[in-house]
Structure formats: C-alpha cells, structure tokens
Amino acid sequence: MMESTFVALVLIAIVWELIWKGIALWKAARNDQRYWFVGLLVLNTLGILPILYIYVFQKGRKGI
C-alpha cells in the first residue's frame, strides 16, 4: 500500500514539473532569454523556479 502511494506521488510530481517547466521554457525561448532557458532546463525544482520565472522574472506580459 505504501509503495503504491509513493509511486503515485512521484508521478504527480513529475507531471507537475513537466507542465511548469514546459511553459517556462517556451516563454524563455520566445523572449530570447538564453540564460533562463538553460537554467530552467538543467535545474529540477518541482516547479518552483519555472513558476518564479513566469510570474516574477519574465519580460513583458506576466502570467501564463
């Protein structure tokens, strides 16, 4: 029982990270922000860094 719960949580974390990372990478590429793109691509932070980029550090329009 505990093993299946752990696997489910890991899968949810992976999907969560992929969604936020994909959005942030797309925005960084469109804004020609290469350092952000590389940093977002390399670091795995459970969505924290991509969310910060999207809502705090992105040039131009804010949010998704």
N, C-alpha and C positions, 0 to 999 in steps of 0.2 A: 504493500500500500504506500509506504513512504517513498519508495523508489519511483513509482509512477507519478507521484506528486512532484518530486524533484525534476523529473524529465519534463513534465508539463510546464513547470516554472521556467526551466531553461529554454524551452521552445517559445514561450511567451516573450522572454527577454530577447531572444534572437529576432523575432518578428518585430518587436518594438524598436530595437536598434536599427534594423534594416529600413524600416519606414522613415524614421527621423534622419538617418544618415543619407538615404537616397534623396530626400527633399533638400537637405543642406548641401550635399554635393552638387546637385543640379543648380541650386541658386548661386553657389560659389563659382561654378563654371560659367554661368550666364553673366555674372558680374566681373568676370576676368580677375578673380582673386585667387591666384595660384597657391599662395602660402596657406590660406584657409583650406583650399581643396586638398592639398597634401596632408595637412594636419588632421582634417576630418577623415580622410581615407585611412590614415595609419592608426589613429587612436580609437580605441573601443571604450566608450564611457557610458554605456547603457542609455544613450540618447541625450545625456546632459550637455556635451559640447555642441552637438548639432542644434539642440533647442536654443542654447545660448546664442549661437551664430545667427539663427533665423530671427530671433526676437530682439537681440541686443546689438550685434556687430555687423549685420548685413547693411550694405549700402543701398540707398534707395528705399523702395517700398518695404514696409515692415510686415511681418506675419507670413502665413502660408499663402 
